[in-house]
Amino acid sequence: MRFGVVVFPGTWSDRDCGHVLKEVFGQRADYVWHEETDLSAYDCVLIPGGFSYGDYLRPGAIARFSPVMRAMEQFSGGGGLVLGICNGFQILCEAGLLPGALMRNDHLQFRCQWVNLRVETTASPFTNAAEAGQVLRIPISHGEGSYYADERTLRRLNEDGRVLLRYCTPEGEITPEANPNGSLGNIAGIVNERGNVLGMMPHPERCCEPLIGGGDGGYVFRSILEHAAVC
Amino acid sequence: MAVTKEMMEALALSEAEYEAIVERLGREPNELEVGLLGSLWSEHCGYKHSKPLLRMFTTESPRLLAALGAENAGAVDIGGGLAIVMKIESHNHPSAIEPYEGAATGVGGIVRDIFAMGARPIALLNSLRFGPPEEGRNRYLLEGVVAGIAGYGNCIGIPNVGGEIGFSPSYSDNPLVNAMCVGIVPKDRLVNATVGAPGNLLVLVGAETGRDGIHGASGLASRAFEDRQDLRPAVQVGNPFLEKVLMEACIEAARMDGVAGVQDLGAAGLSSASAEAADRAGLGAAIDVSKAPRRETAMTPYEVMLSESQERMLVVVEQDAADRVARVFKKWRLNSTVIGHATDDGMITVSEGKDARGALPVSLLTDPPQYRPQGVEPERQRELRAYGLDALPLPSEPPSEVLLKLLASPNVASKEWVYRQYDHHVMTNTVAGPGTDAAVLRIKGTRKGIALTTDGNGRYCSLDPYQGGMIAVAESCRNISTVGAEPIALTDCLNFGNPEKPDVYFQLEECVKGMAAASAAFGAPIISGNVSLYNETRGQGIYPTPIIGALGLLDDVTAHAAMAFRHEGDAVVLLGAGNVASPTASLSGSEYLQVFHDLVAGQPGIDLELEAAVQKCCRSAVREGLLKSAHDCSDGGLAVAIAESCIAGGVGVTIDSALSGRWDAALFGESQSRIVATVSQSQLPDLLRLCGDLGCPASAVGTVGGDSIRVGGVLDVSVADAAAAWRTRP
């Protein structure tokens, strides 16, 4: 597969994503500058974590106006896979490619820690390599990851099975204690209606090698590769 | 315009120094020139009281690529064509006034020192000291500093992998904020901080220049003062996004041919950056201040030259490479402006358009007077050292209660509530992060790893600065050895009071001597650092507090040890001691003595030969795969070290060796050179044989298992209770 990894001024997970795609999964991955207007060469585009343009106004609020995000609309509209991680999730919401918004963590602090995520559905290009109900251990690192959407949107997300990941206990229970940021419904990751755009706050690229703490992030990337192999 | 007394006051320039300037210059300097001299001759930039002492540090090492003071940061060769660049620096004074921005810009400054060398920063560490956290002002400073480090560090995407936080009334109102940064670079791509050759262009890159931070180096960091609130405007405001972009652009530019040098604009801004870069090349520099992009109008040449606006770099470019390099900065949407060029006249010449504004010899600017006053040992220090600890009553609480209270003391308790606010995973190299003896990072593309730590104990140094200086170095190297890495280089930050006071100067001199002795004993040179003096409030100096940042090398990063006890039945071995007894003297300067007797007294001490043997033995044992765990014995002594290993592993332990002597000394004494290790029963004989071969005293003292911490029949605490106490948030 050919992956594109978007780089805004202020992006910092670009090289982490590139490392995982190239060194761990042996894929072709290019860094895509924010001024790029054409993504048609790629099968899957990642929007990595960071503070795009500093995010001084609101995470993603400036990045959504960048040329690459206009290209992203076209790319995802054509069915291309988009994975937005952390700041990438925030940007996708700001750009309207995903519903809802990511607000300041309810405790008002930045959090970098390992969390447990329950896989809610495997009927997705991003989770098909996992099992439904499986608990993945993946780190978060954000100050503004509290997912919010209005009731109607939430209901639709739930009914359509578009919530892929929820914060949970190590045993897989969805509890307030397991929620690291105050996200509604413990939501950690959602897809768009078509199912080809995933936004998630946790960082799967940070745990694809046991040496640095675990391999559960690999489920997300393997799912993408398996999906492509089947299609 | 005549030079006024107020100006000299603002610059912390003495009358004698002014007279020396007039004599060496052969004329009266003008206002701008006094500003340049005052900044460069400040304690902060000029190291007037410390330079003669710093020469005691050995810098010999076959690995050395950039020595102490030679460049923006020190650099060592780690093999495979790679260099590690590192430095630690203080931002104590700004943080005392404005904790968020003070700490944030401290991070920004140290990161620029690293990427100025062409290196990509890969790790941050922070060594912090505050007054008791229950006091309002200290709490405000603590929370502000942590938020500032988080706010800046998280935004620039460099993991914050370790450090320490300590508390003592000695640091009330005068926190220590020491930030360390570590970078990596192919060694043939190391960049020097020099103007290179005459005719090279001086390009100012990054933020626009404003009036912020004027007199930061001289006024703020180089003298004692009473009411600091007036100096709030001397603290700069950070822009981490700009720093991130500047970092990427500078690293990209540094890889290009035609970039002759890069110099960070830190303390004293353009004046020190240009003078230091010119000095390294034995050349001069001509600067036209009218070219510098401003964020404020009507700035004078004085203000432009002394501004400490953050996120600026001086990039020195060969003329024919100028366009090529400018394109890189343009791509990152950064200002890059040619503001001058290197000259062969050995002068710093400042003009404003066509008008000459001042000219000074580089040799005058970079050669301030050096002071080596006669230090006098404080009387109080001698008395406290001679304190009769044997006569101390045992505490009324039983040993188990003492352990719980120590685990909950702010100096010992878990700092997770702090480091979970710092991104410690980004860059995906973190094998062991904060909360461990030393952080371990992998080096991508190799089998190697590096280990990093910071350490420093002001209490020990306040009692005996020579021994304390040795212990600071020894403990940092021990932490490195505990994870299995070989200490290969050190960086230091010397935090002291007013050096013009004989007792403070004595502490400084003795500490440096002790550090130099230990650094030589472990073969780990001090390759970079910073000196922060005048740390005092209301006339009272802080504890003399040298902070040591240590770098270790692991040939195989997968072979490293962690502190957690792992398997029931494993044998607990105390490396460095034949038994669990500890003399009463080991209570000297201990956490226990402070918490239970409200006392800082006694004679701390260390045997460097024993220390070196213990560290070597631990490293060998880790390398040979013998150890299941290893943890340094430090604050709180053996009982706390064991409890921490139990909490980390979620398993209990029984230490069955009988205690001898006072139980408080045996359990909580802080004898140096001890590591608590575990080994499988089947490999216990191998480990003890290795210890014997390497001259490291060792004894099997107990067994991992159960859910309680039991020691010598006198202490019995459940791991759950210990964990709850240890997780107490101050």
Contacts between the chains, C-beta under 8 A, distances in Angstrom:
chain1	res1	chain2	res2	distance
A	9	B	241	7.5
A	9	B	244	7.5
A	9	B	245	5.0
A	9	B	248	7.9
A	9	B	332	6.5
A	9	B	333	6.8
A	10	B	155	7.5
A	10	B	241	5.3
A	10	B	244	5.6
A	10	B	245	6.9
A	12	B	156	7.3
A	12	B	157	2.5
A	12	B	244	7.1
A	12	B	426	5.9
A	13	B	157	7.4
A	13	B	426	6.7
A	15	B	427	7.4
A	16	B	426	6.8
A	16	B	427	6.5
A	16	B	428	4.7
A	19	B	428	6.3
A	19	B	444	6.9
A	20	B	428	7.6
A	23	B	444	7.7
A	49	B	426	7.6
A	50	B	157	6.2
A	51	B	154	7.9
A	51	B	155	4.7
A	51	B	240	7.6
A	51	B	241	6.1
A	51	B	244	7.4
A	53	B	241	6.9
A	54	B	155	7.1
A	54	B	239	7.5
A	54	B	240	7.3
A	54	B	241	2.9
A	54	B	242	7.6
A	55	B	155	7.9
A	55	B	241	7.7
A	56	B	241	7.0
A	109	B	150	7.8
A	109	B	421	5.4
A	110	B	150	5.2
A	110	B	151	8.0
A	110	B	154	5.6
A	110	B	421	4.9
A	110	B	422	7.6
A	110	B	423	7.5
A	111	B	420	5.9
A	111	B	421	7.2
A	112	B	154	7.9
A	112	B	419	7.8
A	112	B	420	5.8
A	112	B	421	7.2
A	112	B	422	6.2
A	112	B	423	4.8
A	112	B	424	5.8
A	112	B	425	6.4
A	113	B	420	5.2
A	139	B	425	5.2
A	141	B	154	7.5
A	141	B	423	4.6
A	141	B	425	6.1
A	141	B	426	6.6
A	143	B	154	7.3
A	203	B	425	7.0
A	205	B	428	6.9
A	206	B	425	4.8
A	206	B	426	7.6
A	206	B	428	5.5
A	209	B	428	7.7
A	211	B	431	5.9
A	211	B	442	6.2
A	211	B	557	7.1
A	211	B	558	6.7
A	212	B	425	7.7
A	212	B	428	5.8
A	212	B	429	7.0
A	212	B	430	6.0
A	212	B	431	5.9
A	212	B	442	7.0
A	213	B	425	7.8
A	213	B	430	7.5
A	213	B	431	8.0
